[in-house]
Amino acid sequence: MSSASQTTNHDEIRRWIEDRQGTPSRVKDSGEGGILRVDFGEPEEALVPIEWDEFFRIFEKSDLAFLHQDKTEDGKLSRFSKFVSRS
């Protein structure tokens, strides 16, 4: 069984997302704070790409951690990720 890891390290999060050709994004019309997402492949209409500085500003202000899986059970590169509360 493949497990997930949790981190708050900005470099690790950015590397994980970029290694999977992801784009830091937020949900459109999600207010000033924003709801973070990672957009993979074709841009989703409901998401707005944002710069890394804004992404990590929202990440810290929302007191989030990044839960992610490196490999699937069959050893392939995983795209599973989720933003969770640090507390």
Beta strands, then each sheet from edge to edge (+ up, - down):
strand 1: 5-7
strand 2: 22-27
strand 3: 36-40
strand 4: 47-49
strand 5: 64-68
strand 6: 81-85
sheet 1: 1+ 5- 6+
sheet 2: 3+ 2- 4+
end
